[in-house]
Amino acid sequence: MEVNTSLRPTAEPSSMSPLSASTLSSELCSSSDTDLDGEGDEKEPDMTFKTEQQDGAMEDVKRTESMESLVDGSHGMPLSASSTKKRRGRPRKIPPSVSAPQSKVAKGRSKTGCLTCRRRKKKCDEAKPSCHNCQKNAVVCEGYPPIDVWRSGKERSDEVRRYSFTIPRGLPHLIGGIETDVDRRFLDHFVYDLSHVLTLNNGDSNPFKDLLLPMATENKGLMHSLMALSGSHMIARNPEPAINERQMHHSHHAISILHADIAAANERGPGASGYPIVDDPTIASTIVQCLISISQGRTDGEYRVHMDGARTSMLEQNLQSSQNPEFRQFILEFFMYHDISNSLTSLDRRPLNLDDEALPDFVFQSTIQPAPGHMVGVIDGLYRLLKKITALRDSIRARKADGLQPVVLYEYLSEAVKIDAEIHKWDPKQVIHSPRWMAAELYRQCTWVYLYRTIQASQPHPNLSGAVDAGLEYLRALPPGESIQCLALLPLFILGCAAFEPRQRPDLERGFDNLQAYSNLGNIQPARQIVHRVWEMMEAGDRRSWDWESIMVEMKLDLLVT
């Protein structure tokens, strides 16, 4: 078989490109296939020869390209063989194009558009403060998200260390003991409501606001006591769990501080009379603790320890030379009123024996102004008559217990007649028909009823019935919504224990109702129960209705009826 020699390259420059070489190779294969198909010889030698022909053609194409690359592009002259180094490897058919570097165009969705456009998936022009696209579409532009600046790990760790410590934001409370919203409710209730219930004073002038409250702002123990008192009074009207919890908090702290103050006074040693000297806030706290027992309606005698503490303080303090005489006048008057009233409803509690020299001058003033003092029966001298009657009552009770006759000795009758004369002469020196005058006359009537019930047997009598009727007239004359009602419980109790006439009892019941509506103190209902028990014994003809103190012991009721 002859070989086609037309495929060998010539010395002339050829313009044959790689594409021409591939075309030529294709034609060679076609020609060879035609020749092979024309002959009927065996295929194995022909296939081998065909491959060799194509390989030879490809080598010719490579040599042609290599020769073309040796021609100088600028002058068209062939380069010398020594100055041209043959490239290794197979040459590229399509060399990479060399072009100037182009700036990369950022693609993708912008993340700096306003929140409204991003949520609506609209293109945002990112105008500030609100984009025009939102304005054009009449939607509210929600603005732009904050720019999160990239920070390195070191910068983030430095920031964490900078703010890792806790900066205290708390501020001290302005007044010790007033710390929460409930405490502020307690304070408002004490100022605008409770302080008027505890004394005769109407209007803005009130010793609990004018004397005790300023002192409490500088003494945390007294403030806790006042807030515990206010909370106990609020619980009766609105027993919320938050009020109950906060009242217990103040009560606990008040008792703890009071015990600490008394212990400190004991460590300082006794005074001239052998008793420890305590300061004014401690004395005030003991009185307030008694009022807490009254407000809560305690009937277990819890008030006794506080009354004893106040007694000790009263014995030691020099009332004449006090640095705060106005406060001492109020505390002495307030204490003596409750101390004497307690002796009228108890078997073993007797008034404090203060000599006339130990009492301040205001107790014995002969002329009383229209609005003197804070209680009835103390500074006007009526309390001394009650003390004398209580002493007579103790002597008569002792003779009854021993079964001695006569029960009322001549000496007792003589003393009772003297007291009766003093009651008739007693003049409250108040403005006639004023609420204070009505209250003073009511106490005068009750003092006489108390004397009669002490000397005479427990049975109906026209004189006793007339005195009770007169007392009920004064009781009905008391304005129901004024602070004078705070003194009505003791007269209600004394008149109730002497009301043998059933017609008199409805007025007493209305009196208890009015007092409950006004003050809402917890000791009103227990006192009412005692009066009802006395009425039951009167109806049964039981002469033991004379001794209501023993009736209270049988009923296991130990409380202040004030």
C-alpha positions in Angstrom: 0.0 0.0 0.0 1.4 3.4 -1.0 1.7 6.3 1.4 0.2 9.7 0.6 3.2 12.0 0.7 1.2 15.1 0.2 0.7 15.3 3.9 4.4 16.2 4.6 5.1 19.9 5.2 6.9 22.0 2.6 9.5 24.6 3.2 7.1 27.4 2.4 5.3 29.2 5.2 2.0 27.6 5.6 -1.0 29.4 6.9 -2.6 26.1 8.0 -4.1 26.5 11.4 -4.9 23.9 14.0 -8.4 23.8 12.6 -6.9 22.9 9.1 -4.8 20.2 10.7 -7.8 18.6 12.3 -9.7 18.8 9.0 -6.8 17.2 7.2 -6.7 14.5 9.8 -10.4 13.9 9.3 -10.0 13.6 5.5 -7.1 11.2 5.9 -9.2 9.0 8.1 -12.0 9.1 5.5 -9.6 8.3 2.7 -8.0 5.5 4.6 -11.4 4.1 5.6 -12.4 4.1 1.9 -9.3 2.3 0.8 -9.6 -0.2 3.5 -13.2 -0.8 2.7 -12.3 -1.4 -0.9 -9.9 -4.2 -0.1 -11.0 -7.4 1.2 -7.8 -8.1 3.3 -7.7 -8.6 7.0 -8.6 -5.6 9.2 -5.9 -5.9 11.9 -2.9 -4.8 9.8 -5.0 -2.0 8.2 -6.1 -0.6 11.5 -2.6 -0.4 12.8 -1.4 1.3 9.6 -4.2 3.8 9.8 -3.2 4.8 13.3 0.3 5.4 12.3 -0.8 7.6 9.4 -2.9 9.8 11.6 -0.1 10.1 14.2 2.3 11.1 11.5 -0.1 13.7 10.2 -0.4 15.2 13.7 3.3 15.4 14.1 3.6 17.3 10.8 1.0 19.8 12.1 3.0 20.3 15.3 6.2 20.9 13.4 4.4 23.4 11.2 3.2 25.3 14.2 6.6 25.2 15.8 8.2 26.7 12.6 5.6 29.5 12.5 6.4 30.4 16.1 10.0 30.9 15.2 9.2 33.8 12.9 9.8 37.3 14.4 6.4 39.0 14.7 7.9 42.5 13.9 10.2 41.9 11.0 9.0 38.5 9.7 12.6 37.1 9.9 13.2 33.6 11.3 15.0 33.6 14.7 18.2 31.7 15.2 18.0 28.3 16.9 20.3 29.3 19.6 18.2 32.3 20.8 14.9 30.4 21.0 14.3 27.9 23.6 11.8 25.2 22.8 8.8 25.2 25.0 8.1 22.1 26.9 4.8 20.4 26.9 1.9 20.6 24.5 1.1 24.1 23.3 -2.3 25.7 23.9 -4.6 25.9 21.1 -6.5 29.0 22.4 -4.1 31.1 24.5 -5.6 33.1 27.4 -6.6 36.6 26.5 -4.7 39.3 28.4 -7.1 42.1 29.4 -7.0 45.0 31.8 -8.2 44.2 35.3 -11.9 45.2 35.8 -13.5 46.3 39.2 -15.8 43.6 40.6 -19.5 44.6 40.5 -21.2 43.9 43.8 -24.2 41.7 43.4 -26.9 40.5 45.7 -29.6 42.2 47.8 -28.8 45.3 49.8 -29.2 45.0 53.5 -29.1 48.7 54.3 -32.6 49.5 53.2 -35.4 50.6 55.6 -37.3 48.0 57.5 -40.5 48.7 55.7 -39.0 48.1 52.2 -37.2 45.0 53.3 -40.4 43.5 54.8 -42.4 44.5 51.6 -39.5 43.2 49.4 -39.3 46.5 47.6 -36.3 48.4 46.3 -35.3 51.2 48.8 -33.6 54.4 47.9 -32.3 54.6 51.4 -33.2 58.2 51.9 -32.9 59.6 55.4 -34.7 60.0 57.7 -37.4 58.1 55.8 -37.1 56.7 52.3 -38.9 58.3 49.4 -40.3 54.9 48.3 -42.4 54.6 51.5 -43.6 58.2 51.1 -44.6 57.6 47.5 -46.5 54.5 48.5 -48.1 56.2 51.5 -46.8 53.7 54.0 -45.1 54.4 57.3 -41.3 54.1 57.0 -40.1 52.2 60.0 -36.6 53.6 59.7 -33.3 51.7 59.3 -31.8 49.0 61.5 -28.9 49.9 63.6 -25.5 49.5 61.9 -23.6 46.6 63.4 -20.0 47.5 63.1 -17.7 44.6 62.9 -15.3 44.3 65.8 -12.4 41.9 66.4 -12.4 39.4 69.1 -10.0 41.4 71.2 -12.3 44.5 71.0 -15.3 42.4 72.1 -13.5 40.9 75.0 -12.3 44.3 76.1 -15.8 45.6 76.1 -17.0 42.6 78.1 -14.3 43.3 80.7 -15.2 47.0 80.8 -18.9 46.3 81.7 -18.4 43.0 83.6 -18.7 44.7 87.0 -22.1 45.6 88.5 -22.9 49.3 88.8 -25.3 49.8 91.7 -28.5 51.7 90.8 -30.2 51.5 94.1 -30.9 54.7 96.1 -31.5 54.9 99.9 -35.1 55.3 101.0 -36.0 58.9 102.0 -37.7 57.8 105.3 -36.7 54.6 107.1 -39.6 52.1 107.1 -41.3 53.6 104.0 -40.0 51.4 101.3 -42.8 50.0 99.2 -46.1 51.1 97.6 -48.0 49.4 100.4 -45.9 51.4 103.0 -47.0 54.5 101.2 -50.6 53.4 101.5 -50.0 52.8 105.2 -48.6 56.3 105.6 -51.5 58.0 103.8 -54.0 56.0 105.8 -52.4 57.0 109.0 -52.2 60.7 108.2 -55.7 61.1 106.6 -57.8 58.5 108.5 -56.4 56.7 111.5 -54.9 59.7 113.3 -58.3 61.3 113.5 -59.9 58.1 114.9 -57.5 58.0 117.9 -58.0 61.5 119.4 -60.5 64.3 119.8 -58.7 66.6 117.4 -60.5 67.5 114.2 -59.0 69.2 111.2 -55.3 69.3 110.4 -54.1 69.7 114.0 -53.5 66.2 115.4 -50.9 65.0 117.9 -50.2 61.8 116.1 -49.3 63.8 112.9 -47.8 66.8 114.6 -45.8 65.1 117.4 -45.3 61.4 116.7 -44.9 61.4 112.9 -42.0 63.9 112.8 -40.3 62.0 115.6 -40.8 58.8 113.6 -39.0 60.2 110.5 -35.9 60.2 112.6 -36.5 56.9 114.5 -37.0 53.8 112.4 -38.5 51.8 115.3 -41.3 54.3 115.9 -42.0 54.5 112.2 -42.3 50.7 112.0 -44.8 50.9 115.0 -46.9 53.5 113.3 -47.0 51.6 110.0 -47.9 48.4 111.9 -50.8 50.3 113.6 -52.0 51.7 110.2 -51.7 48.3 108.6 -53.7 46.5 111.3 -56.5 49.1 110.9 -56.5 48.7 107.1 -56.7 44.9 107.4 -60.1 45.2 109.1 -61.4 47.0 106.1 -59.4 45.5 103.3 -57.8 42.1 104.1 -55.5 42.0 101.1 -52.6 39.5 101.4 -50.1 42.2 100.5 -51.4 44.4 103.3 -51.3 41.5 105.8 -47.8 40.6 104.8 -46.4 44.1 105.1 -48.1 44.7 108.4 -46.5 41.6 109.8 -43.1 42.9 108.5 -43.5 46.3 110.3 -44.8 44.6 113.5 -41.8 42.3 113.6 -39.3 45.1 113.1 -41.0 47.4 115.5 -40.9 44.8 118.3 -37.3 43.9 117.6 -36.1 47.5 117.7 -38.2 48.2 120.8 -36.5 45.3 122.6 -33.1 46.5 121.5 -33.8 50.1 122.8 -35.0 48.8 126.1 -31.9 46.5 126.4 -29.7 49.5 125.6 -31.4 51.5 128.3 -30.9 48.7 130.9 -27.2 48.6 130.0 -26.9 52.3 130.7 -28.1 51.7 134.2 -31.0 52.9 136.3 -31.8 56.5 137.0 -32.4 58.2 140.3 -35.6 56.3 141.1 -34.1 52.9 140.2 -35.7 52.6 136.7 -33.9 52.7 133.4 -34.1 56.0 131.5 -35.6 55.6 128.0 -36.0 58.2 125.3 -39.1 59.7 123.9 -39.4 57.5 120.8 -39.3 54.4 123.0 -42.1 55.6 125.2 -44.1 56.5 122.1 -43.5 53.0 120.6 -44.9 51.3 123.7 -48.1 53.4 123.6 -48.5 52.6 119.9 -48.1 48.9 120.6 -51.1 49.2 123.0 -53.1 50.8 120.2 -52.1 47.9 117.8 -53.7 45.5 120.3 -56.8 47.6 120.3 -57.0 47.9 116.6 -56.5 44.1 116.1 -59.1 43.3 118.7 -56.7 41.1 120.8 -58.4 39.5 123.7 -55.4 37.6 125.2 -54.0 40.4 127.3 -51.2 41.1 124.9 -51.5 44.8 125.7 -50.3 44.3 129.3 -46.6 44.1 128.6 -46.6 47.4 126.7 -48.7 49.1 129.3 -46.2 47.9 132.0 -43.3 49.3 129.9 -45.1 52.6 129.6 -45.7 52.7 133.3 -42.0 52.2 134.0 -41.2 55.0 131.7 -43.7 57.3 133.3 -42.3 56.6 136.8 -38.8 57.4 135.8 -39.2 60.5 133.5 -39.1 63.9 135.0 -42.2 65.3 133.4 -41.6 68.8 134.6 -38.2 69.2 133.0 -38.8 67.4 129.7 -37.1 68.8 126.7 -40.3 68.3 124.7 -43.1 69.2 127.1 -45.8 69.2 124.5 -45.0 65.6 123.6 -44.8 64.6 127.3 -48.2 66.2 128.0 -49.8 64.2 125.2 -48.1 60.9 126.2 -49.0 61.3 129.8 -52.6 62.2 129.1 -53.0 59.4 126.6 -51.4 56.9 128.9 -53.4 57.9 132.0 -56.7 57.7 130.0 -56.0 54.1 129.0 -54.5 53.2 132.3 -57.6 54.3 134.2 -60.0 52.9 131.7 -58.2 49.5 132.0 -58.8 49.5 135.7 -62.6 49.7 135.1 -62.6 46.4 133.1 -60.0 44.3 134.8 -59.5 42.7 138.2 -55.8 43.1 138.6 -55.0 46.2 136.6 -55.0 49.4 138.7 -54.1 52.9 137.8 -50.6 54.2 138.2 -50.2 56.1 141.5 -48.6 59.4 140.6 -48.2 61.9 143.4 -49.5 65.4 142.7 -46.0 66.7 142.9 -44.9 64.3 140.1 -47.6 65.5 137.7 -47.1 68.5 135.4 -49.1 71.7 136.1 -51.4 71.2 133.1 -53.2 68.4 135.0 -54.5 70.7 137.6 -55.3 73.8 135.6 -58.5 75.3 136.8 -59.5 77.0 133.5 -59.7 74.9 130.4 -59.8 76.4 127.0 -62.5 75.3 124.5 -60.3 72.7 122.9 -57.9 71.5 125.7 -56.1 68.2 125.8 -56.6 65.2 123.6 -58.7 63.0 125.8 -61.7 63.5 128.2 -61.4 63.0 131.9 -57.7 63.5 132.5 -56.6 67.1 132.5 -60.0 68.2 133.9 -59.6 66.0 137.0 -62.4 63.5 136.4 -59.9 60.6 136.3 -59.2 61.0 140.1 -62.8 60.4 140.9 -62.8 57.2 138.8 -59.7 56.0 140.7 -61.5 56.5 144.0 -64.5 54.5 142.8 -62.3 51.7 141.6 -60.7 51.5 145.1 -64.1 51.3 146.7 -65.1 48.6 144.3 -62.1 46.5 145.1 -62.9 46.7 148.9 -66.6 45.7 148.3 -65.6 42.8 146.0 -63.2 41.5 148.7 -65.9 41.4 151.3 -68.3 39.6 148.9 -65.7 37.0 148.2 -65.2 36.5 152.0 -68.9 36.3 152.6 -68.8 39.2 155.1 -71.9 41.2 156.0 -72.6 44.0 155.6 -70.9 44.1 152.2 -70.8 47.9 152.2 -69.4 49.3 155.3 -70.2 52.8 156.7 -66.7 53.9 155.7 -67.4 52.9 152.1 -70.7 54.8 152.1 -69.0 57.9 153.6 -66.4 57.8 150.8 -69.1 57.3 148.2 -71.0 60.3 149.4 -68.0 62.5 149.1 -67.3 61.2 145.6 -71.0 61.9 144.7 -70.7 65.5 145.9 -67.5 66.0 143.7 -69.3 64.6 140.7 -72.2 67.0 141.2 -69.7 69.9 141.5 -67.6 68.9 138.5 -67.7 71.3 135.6 -65.9 70.5 132.3 -65.4 74.2 131.6 -66.2 73.6 127.9 -68.3 75.6 125.5 -71.8 74.6 126.2 -73.5 72.3 123.7 -70.2 71.8 121.8 -69.2 68.3 120.9 -66.5 68.3 123.6 -69.0 69.6 126.2 -71.4 66.7 125.2 -68.6 64.2 125.6 -67.6 65.6 129.0 -71.2 65.5 130.2 -71.5 61.9 128.9 -68.4 61.0 131.0 -69.8 62.7 134.0 -73.0 60.7 133.8 -71.0 57.5 133.3 -68.9 58.3 136.4 -72.1 58.6 138.5 -73.5 55.3 137.1 -70.2 53.6 137.8 -70.4 54.9 141.5 -74.0 53.7 141.8 -73.3 50.3 140.4 -70.4 50.0 142.9 -72.3 50.9 146.0 -75.8 49.5 145.3 -76.9 46.0 144.6 -77.3 44.8 141.0 -81.0 45.4 140.5 -83.2 48.0 138.7 -83.8 51.4 140.4 -85.5 54.6 139.1 -82.4 56.7 139.9 -80.2 54.4 138.0 -82.6 54.2 135.1 -82.8 58.0 135.0 -79.0 58.4 134.9 -78.8 55.9 132.1 -81.4 57.7 130.1 -79.6 61.0 130.5 -76.4 59.4 129.4 -78.1 58.0 126.3 -79.3 61.6 125.5 -75.8 62.8 125.5 -74.7 59.8 123.5 -77.3 60.5 120.8 -76.1 64.2 120.7 -72.6 63.2 119.6 -72.0 63.9 115.9 -71.7 60.4 114.3 -68.9 61.4 111.8 -66.7 63.4 114.1 -63.6 62.5 116.1 -65.5 62.8 119.3 -66.8 59.2 118.6 -63.3 57.9 119.5 -64.2 58.2 123.2 -67.6 56.6 123.0 -66.7 53.0 123.7 -66.1 53.3 127.5 -69.4 55.2 128.1 -71.2 52.6 125.9 -69.7 49.8 128.1 -70.6 51.5 131.4 -74.1 52.4 130.4 -74.6 49.0 128.9 -73.7 47.2 132.1 -76.3 49.3 133.9 -79.1 49.1 131.3 -81.7 47.0 133.2 -84.5 48.5 131.1 -84.9 46.7 127.8 -86.1 49.9 126.2 -82.7 51.4 126.7 -80.8 48.7 124.8 -81.7 49.6 121.2 -80.0 53.0 121.7 -76.9 51.3 123.0 -76.9 48.9 120.0 -77.1 51.9 117.6 -74.3 53.5 119.5 -72.1 50.4 119.0 -73.0 50.4 115.3 -72.1 54.1 114.9 -68.8 53.6 116.6 -68.0 50.5 114.5 -68.7 52.5 111.3 -66.6 55.4 112.4 -63.5 53.8 113.9 -63.7 50.1 112.9 -61.4 49.2 115.8 -61.1 45.5 116.7 -62.1 45.8 120.4 -65.6 47.1 119.8 -67.2 43.7 119.1 -65.6 41.9 122.1 -66.9 44.8 124.4 -70.3 44.4 122.9 -70.3 40.6 123.6 -69.5 41.4 127.3 -72.5 43.8 127.5 -74.8 41.2 126.0 -73.6 38.7 128.6 -74.4 41.1 131.4 -77.9 41.6 129.9 -78.5 37.9 129.9 -77.6 37.7 133.6 -79.8 40.7 134.4 -82.7 39.0 132.7 -82.1 35.8 134.7 -82.0 37.9 138.0 -78.4 36.9 138.6 -76.8 39.3 141.1 -73.4 38.5 139.7 -74.1 40.9 136.9 -72.7 43.5 139.3 -69.2 42.1 138.7 -68.6 42.5 135.0 -64.8 42.2 135.6 -65.2 38.6 136.7 -67.6 38.0 133.8 -64.8 39.0 131.4 -62.5 36.5 133.2 -65.1 33.7 132.7 -65.4 34.6 129.0 -61.6 34.7 128.7 -61.6 38.2 127.4 -58.7 40.4 128.4 -58.7 43.7 126.4 -58.6 47.4 126.6 -62.1 48.9 126.4 -61.0 52.2 125.1 
